[in-house]
Amino acid sequence: MTKPDRLRGGTAGILLLAVLLRVWDFGNPVIHVDEQFYLLVGDRMLHGAVPYLDIWDRKPIGLFLLYALFRLLPGDGILAYQFAACASAALTALIVREGARSVGARDLGALAAGAAYLIGLSLLGGRGGQAPVFYNLLMALAGWITLRLPWRSMLGGAVVRSGVVVCLLAGVAIQFKYSPAFEGVLFGCAHVWVYARRTPGAARLTAAALLWALAGALPTLAAIGWYWQRGAFDDFWFANITSILLRPGYPLADLAMRLLGIAAQLTPLVIAAVIAWRRRQRSGTAGDAMTLALAWLMAALIGFFAIGTFFDHYALPLLVPLCIMAGAGFSAVPRTMVAAMVLGLMLVVIERAVQPDDGPGARRVAATVRANSGDECPWVFIGDTITYRLADACLPTPYAFPNLLAYSTEEGATGIDEAAEVRRILAQRPPVIVTSTRRLSIWNPGSLFAVKAALARDYRPVFSTPRSRWRTVVYLRRDRAFRN
């Protein structure tokens, strides 16, 4: 088999693996709580809602614009975002393969690096449409272009154009989540270093660096300008910046367990990356690219720790540079490749076998809410926000993401009195309240007390269905007749 044939076969294999890992979730509306909410916001934007004003969250506007685009496609948006996420994951894996080749991986090791990326997505909460599933594609492309800089004989103008493209890609990714800024800064600095070597003169270097910085900042400046023009800059700034700094955080024991789980799942890739680093070329293009890949991984780690909550999907950006480095380790010590693939696929199969299918139950919850809400707004206190979308229901509050009003980890960070907002919602007497049997140590006590009192006084349970390791319960106001 010729090399082009091997490359085409490898590309087909990566595309097939991406589909096989995700096909089981196609149509499932409750893969993860986050992407449900992104789809809800995107849907409401098409009906005139403005993020941070009419519906509140901390994510940058670009993510919601993407999900609004999905809602323009046929259907309810669920398959649309899942197909797009599958395509994004597969394309990113192909770029990871090429990135691994840049740092010295041979064909099979590079192919395994792409496959490891897809497997890692499934293991770290990226089975659906989490933000990094989409913006990793942008950062992988930007990173791959940057990895090629040390060995490309580029004139100064070519370096300038490359820097504009790379920084603009990073800038768009930043409007999906702010943590890619650290990687974007690294890519910009790499271009500064290469340009300084090829084009003498401080004035030219300064001009190029300012151009790249502007390209990286442009998407965020556009978002700021849009809100500024509408007199809503303060709302934008509070949601995107201030509120993040106000969050009290999770218990240390929870953070430690999450961090340990992420470390355990990444260990095979880390071992392969360490092998690749120890056996790297000390000079030459592959050696320079490997050094840059390590710096990329460090920048991604800074972004990961800057967030600080250590949910598994926050580790998804680490996969791109880590898998690129691991590809060279797979080539150097093939048994690490076999171990990583076998272990990863085994964990995926086990997770799939024990994971309950909560999709049908979630759709029945939405059908129950729809049938019993009339022209009033139901309320999901704890549960799936996709319920509003599937039930075509209005929102009783701008703070529709349940964690914001229900968890102590949000107290004082939303800009309102969360328990007071709960009491305001209850005073409107929602026709239906969706809650859960889930037990947590981080309930907002004021919110929980108000909800329990209202449910005991004015509501009765009419429907219940399994949801993960607990149950979702639908309560109907006592003065309303239940409708199936």
C-alpha positions in Angstrom: 0.0 0.0 0.0 1.4 3.4 -1.0 1.6 6.2 1.5 -1.3 8.2 0.0 -3.4 5.0 0.2 -2.4 4.6 3.9 -3.3 8.3 4.6 -6.7 7.9 2.9 -7.3 4.7 4.9 -6.3 6.4 8.1 -8.6 9.3 7.4 -11.5 6.9 6.7 -10.7 5.1 9.9 -10.8 8.3 12.0 -14.1 9.3 10.5 -15.6 5.9 11.1 -14.3 5.8 14.7 -15.9 9.3 15.4 -19.2 8.1 14.2 -19.0 4.7 16.1 -18.2 6.5 19.3 -21.1 8.9 19.0 -23.9 7.2 17.0 -25.4 5.8 20.2 -26.1 9.3 21.5 -27.6 10.7 18.4 -31.0 12.1 19.3 -30.4 11.9 23.0 -31.5 15.2 24.4 -29.8 14.9 27.8 -26.2 13.9 27.1 -25.0 16.8 29.3 -26.6 19.6 31.2 -24.5 22.3 29.6 -25.3 21.7 25.9 -29.0 21.4 26.7 -28.8 25.0 28.0 -26.7 26.2 25.1 -29.4 24.9 22.7 -32.2 26.6 24.8 -30.3 29.9 24.7 -29.7 29.6 21.0 -33.4 28.9 20.5 -34.6 31.8 22.5 -32.1 34.1 20.7 -34.0 33.4 17.5 -37.1 34.6 19.3 -35.5 37.9 20.4 -33.9 37.0 23.8 -30.6 38.7 24.5 -28.0 36.7 26.5 -27.1 38.2 29.9 -30.2 40.3 29.8 -33.2 38.0 29.0 -31.5 34.8 29.8 -28.4 34.7 32.0 -25.2 32.7 31.9 -21.4 33.3 31.9 -20.4 31.7 28.6 -19.2 34.1 25.8 -21.7 35.0 23.2 -20.0 33.0 20.4 -21.1 29.7 21.9 -24.8 30.8 22.0 -24.6 32.1 18.4 -23.3 28.7 17.3 -26.3 27.0 18.9 -28.6 29.5 17.5 -27.3 28.5 14.1 -28.1 24.9 14.8 -31.7 25.9 15.6 -32.0 27.3 12.1 -31.5 23.8 10.7 -34.5 21.4 10.3 -35.7 19.6 13.5 -35.5 20.6 17.1 -31.8 21.3 17.1 -30.7 18.2 18.9 -29.5 16.1 16.0 -28.2 19.2 14.3 -25.7 20.1 17.1 -24.8 16.4 17.6 -24.0 15.9 13.9 -22.0 19.1 13.9 -20.1 18.0 17.1 -19.3 14.6 15.5 -17.9 16.4 12.4 -15.9 18.8 14.5 -14.4 16.0 16.6 -13.4 14.0 13.5 -11.8 17.1 11.8 -9.9 17.9 15.0 -8.7 14.3 15.2 -7.3 14.6 11.6 -5.5 17.8 12.6 -4.1 16.0 15.7 -2.8 13.3 13.4 -1.0 15.8 11.3 0.3 17.6 14.4 1.7 14.3 15.7 3.6 13.9 12.4 5.0 17.4 12.8 6.6 16.4 16.1 8.2 13.2 14.7 5.4 10.5 14.9 5.4 7.9 12.2 2.2 7.1 10.3 0.7 4.5 12.7 1.6 6.5 15.8 0.1 9.7 14.3 -3.1 7.8 13.4 -3.3 6.5 17.0 -2.9 10.0 18.3 -6.0 11.0 16.3 -7.9 8.0 17.6 -6.8 8.7 21.1 -8.2 12.2 20.8 -11.7 10.8 19.9 -11.6 8.3 22.7 -10.5 10.9 25.2 -13.4 13.1 24.2 -15.8 10.3 25.0 -14.2 9.6 28.4 -14.0 13.3 29.5 -17.5 14.4 29.0 -17.2 15.3 25.3 -19.6 12.8 23.9 -22.0 15.5 22.8 -21.6 19.2 22.1 -19.5 20.7 24.9 -17.9 23.9 24.0 -14.3 22.4 23.6 -15.6 19.9 21.1 -16.2 22.9 18.8 -13.4 25.3 19.7 -10.8 22.6 19.9 -11.1 22.4 16.1 -10.1 26.1 15.9 -7.3 25.8 18.4 -6.0 22.5 16.8 -5.8 24.3 13.4 -4.1 27.3 15.0 -1.7 25.1 16.9 -0.8 23.0 13.8 0.0 26.1 11.8 2.2 27.3 14.6 3.9 23.9 15.0 5.0 24.2 11.3 6.7 27.6 11.9 10.1 26.4 13.1 10.9 24.5 9.9 9.0 26.4 7.2 11.3 28.7 5.2 8.9 31.6 5.5 9.5 35.2 4.5 8.5 37.9 6.9 5.2 38.6 5.0 4.2 34.9 5.2 4.8 34.9 8.9 2.6 38.0 9.3 -0.2 36.3 7.4 0.2 33.1 9.3 0.0 35.1 12.6 -3.2 36.9 11.6 -4.9 33.6 10.8 -3.7 31.9 13.9 -4.6 34.7 16.2 -8.0 35.2 14.6 -8.7 31.5 15.0 -7.8 31.8 18.7 -9.9 34.9 19.0 -13.0 33.2 17.7 -12.3 30.3 20.1 -12.1 32.7 23.0 -15.7 33.7 22.2 -16.7 30.1 22.9 -14.8 30.1 26.2 -12.2 32.5 27.6 -9.6 29.8 28.7 -8.1 29.4 25.1 -6.7 32.9 25.6 -3.6 31.3 27.2 -3.0 29.1 24.2 -3.6 32.0 21.8 -1.0 34.1 23.6 1.5 31.3 23.2 0.8 31.0 19.5 1.2 34.8 19.1 4.5 34.7 21.0 5.8 31.9 18.8 5.1 34.0 15.7 6.9 36.9 17.3 9.9 34.7 17.9 10.0 33.4 14.3 9.3 36.9 12.8 12.1 38.4 14.9 14.6 35.8 13.5 13.6 36.4 9.9 12.9 40.1 9.8 15.2 42.5 11.6 13.9 45.8 12.9 12.0 46.6 16.1 9.4 48.7 14.3 8.3 46.0 12.0 8.2 43.5 14.8 6.1 45.8 17.0 3.7 46.5 14.1 3.3 42.8 13.4 2.7 42.0 17.1 0.1 44.7 17.4 -1.7 43.4 14.3 -1.8 39.8 15.7 -3.0 41.1 19.1 -5.8 43.0 17.3 -6.8 39.9 15.3 -7.0 37.9 18.5 -9.0 40.5 20.3 -11.3 41.4 17.4 -14.2 38.9 18.1 -14.3 39.9 21.7 -14.2 43.6 20.8 -17.1 43.0 18.4 -19.1 41.4 21.2 -18.3 44.2 23.6 -19.2 46.8 21.0 -22.5 45.2 20.3 -23.5 45.4 24.0 -22.0 48.8 24.4 -24.0 50.2 21.6 -27.2 48.9 23.3 -26.3 50.4 26.6 -25.8 46.9 28.1 -22.0 46.8 28.6 -22.3 46.6 32.4 -24.5 43.5 32.0 -22.1 41.9 29.6 -19.1 42.7 31.8 -20.7 41.4 35.0 -21.8 38.1 33.4 -18.6 37.4 31.5 -16.0 38.7 34.0 -17.2 39.9 37.4 -19.5 37.0 38.2 -16.7 34.4 37.5 -14.6 36.1 40.2 -17.5 36.1 42.7 -18.2 32.4 42.6 -17.5 30.9 46.0 -16.3 27.5 44.6 -16.8 23.9 45.4 -15.7 21.9 48.5 -12.0 20.9 48.3 -12.8 17.2 48.6 -15.0 17.5 45.5 -12.3 19.3 43.6 -9.6 16.7 44.6 -11.7 13.8 43.5 -12.5 15.4 40.2 -8.8 16.2 39.6 -7.8 12.6 40.5 -10.3 11.2 38.1 -9.1 13.4 35.2 -5.4 12.5 36.0 -6.2 8.8 36.0 -7.9 8.9 32.6 -5.1 11.0 31.1 -2.3 8.8 32.5 -1.7 6.6 29.4 -1.4 9.7 27.2 0.9 11.4 29.7 3.2 8.4 29.8 3.4 8.4 26.0 4.0 12.1 25.9 6.8 11.8 28.5 8.4 9.1 26.4 8.2 11.3 23.3 9.8 14.2 25.2 12.7 12.1 26.5 13.4 10.6 23.0 12.8 13.8 21.1 15.3 15.1 18.5 17.5 17.7 20.3 17.6 19.8 17.1 15.9 20.1 13.8 12.3 20.8 12.8 10.7 17.9 14.8 12.6 18.9 17.9 11.6 22.5 17.7 8.0 21.4 17.1 8.1 19.1 20.1 9.3 21.9 22.3 6.5 24.1 21.0 3.9 21.3 21.6 5.1 21.0 25.2 4.7 24.8 25.7 1.2 24.5 24.1 0.3 21.8 26.7 1.6 24.0 29.5 -0.5 26.9 28.2 -3.6 24.7 28.1 -2.9 23.5 31.6 -2.8 27.1 32.8 -6.3 27.6 31.3 -7.5 24.4 33.0 -6.3 25.4 36.4 -7.5 29.0 35.9 -11.1 27.7 35.8 -10.4 25.8 39.0 -13.6 23.7 39.2 -12.0 20.6 37.5 -15.2 19.2 35.9 -14.0 16.5 33.5 -15.0 18.4 30.3 -12.7 21.3 31.4 -9.8 18.9 30.6 -10.9 18.5 26.9 -8.6 21.3 25.7 -5.6 19.4 27.1 -6.3 16.5 24.7 -5.1 18.2 21.6 -1.5 19.0 22.5 -1.3 15.9 24.7 -2.4 13.6 22.0 0.0 15.3 19.5 2.9 14.6 21.8 1.7 11.1 22.6 1.7 10.2 18.9 5.5 10.5 18.9 5.6 8.3 22.0 3.4 5.7 20.4 5.8 5.5 17.5 8.8 5.2 19.8 7.3 2.6 22.1 4.5 0.8 20.2 3.3 -1.1 23.3 2.2 2.3 24.9 0.0 2.7 21.8 -1.6 -0.7 22.3 -2.1 -0.1 26.0 -3.6 3.3 25.5 -6.0 2.2 22.8 -7.1 -1.0 24.5 -7.6 0.7 27.9 -9.4 3.7 26.4 -11.8 1.6 24.3 -12.4 -0.7 27.3 -13.4 2.2 29.5 -15.7 3.5 26.7 -17.4 0.2 26.4 -17.8 -0.2 30.2 -19.2 3.3 30.5 -21.6 2.7 27.6 -22.7 -0.6 29.2 -23.5 1.0 32.6 -24.8 4.4 31.4 -28.6 4.5 31.6 -30.5 5.8 28.6 -32.3 8.8 30.1 -33.4 10.2 26.8 -36.9 8.7 26.6 -37.6 9.6 30.2 -36.6 13.2 29.5 -38.9 13.4 26.6 -41.8 12.1 28.7 -41.0 14.7 31.3 -41.2 17.4 28.6 -44.5 15.9 27.3 -46.0 16.0 30.8 -44.9 19.6 31.3 -46.3 20.6 27.9 -49.6 19.0 28.5 -50.1 20.5 32.0 -48.7 24.1 31.7 -51.3 25.7 29.5 -50.3 29.2 28.7 -48.3 29.7 31.9 -44.6 29.2 32.5 -43.5 26.0 34.2 -40.3 26.0 36.2 -37.4 23.5 36.3 -35.9 24.0 39.7 -33.6 21.0 39.4 -33.6 19.0 36.1 -33.0 19.3 32.4 -33.3 22.7 30.8 -34.0 20.9 27.5 -37.5 20.5 29.1 -38.3 24.1 28.2 -37.2 23.6 24.6 -39.0 20.3 24.1 -42.2 21.5 25.8 -42.1 24.9 23.9 -42.5 26.5 27.3 -41.9 30.1 28.3 -39.2 30.8 31.0 -40.3 32.0 34.5 -36.9 33.6 35.1 -33.8 34.8 33.2 -31.9 32.4 35.5 -33.2 29.3 33.8 -30.0 27.2 34.4 -30.9 25.4 37.6 -27.5 25.6 39.3 -27.7 29.4 39.4 -30.6 29.4 41.9 -30.3 26.0 43.5 -26.6 25.7 44.5 -24.6 27.3 47.2 -21.7 27.5 44.8 -23.6 30.3 43.0 -24.6 32.4 46.1 -23.7 36.0 45.6 -22.2 35.4 42.1 -25.3 36.1 39.9 -25.8 39.7 40.9 -29.1 38.9 42.6 -30.4 37.4 45.8 -30.9 33.9 44.5 -33.3 32.8 47.2 -35.3 35.9 46.7 -35.6 35.1 43.0 -36.8 31.6 43.9 -39.5 33.1 46.1 -40.5 35.5 43.3 -40.9 32.6 40.9 -43.0 30.6 43.4 -45.2 33.7 44.0 -46.2 33.5 40.4 -47.5 30.0 41.1 -46.0 28.0 38.2 -48.4 25.4 37.0 -45.7 22.7 37.0 -42.4 22.4 38.9 -39.7 20.0 37.9 -37.4 18.8 40.6 -35.3 15.8 41.6 -34.7 13.3 44.3 -31.0 14.0 44.1 -29.1 14.6 47.4 -26.4 17.2 47.5 -24.3 19.0 50.0 -24.3 22.2 48.1 -27.9 23.2 48.0 -28.7 26.9 48.4 -30.5 26.6 51.8 -32.8 29.5 51.3 -33.9 28.3 47.8 -34.4 24.7 49.0 -36.4 25.8 52.0 -38.8 27.9 49.8 -39.3 25.2 47.2 -39.9 22.4 49.8 -42.5 24.6 51.5 -44.3 25.4 48.3 -44.3 21.8 47.0 -45.8 20.6 50.3 -48.4 23.3 50.4 -49.5 23.8 46.8 -48.3 20.9 44.6 -48.6 17.2 44.2 -46.3 14.8 42.3 -47.8 13.5 39.0 -44.9 11.9 37.2 -41.5 10.4 38.0 -38.8 8.9 35.8 -35.2 7.6 36.4 -32.5 10.1 35.7 -28.9 8.9 36.2 -28.7 7.6 39.8 -31.8 9.5 41.0 -35.2 10.4 39.7 -36.8 13.4 38.1 -40.2 14.3 39.6 -42.8 16.5 38.0 -45.1 18.4 40.5 -48.5 19.8 39.4 -50.3 22.7 41.2 -53.1 21.3 43.3 -55.8 23.3 41.6 -55.1 21.9 38.2 -56.3 18.6 36.8 -53.6 16.3 35.5 -53.4 15.6 31.8 -51.4 12.8 30.3 
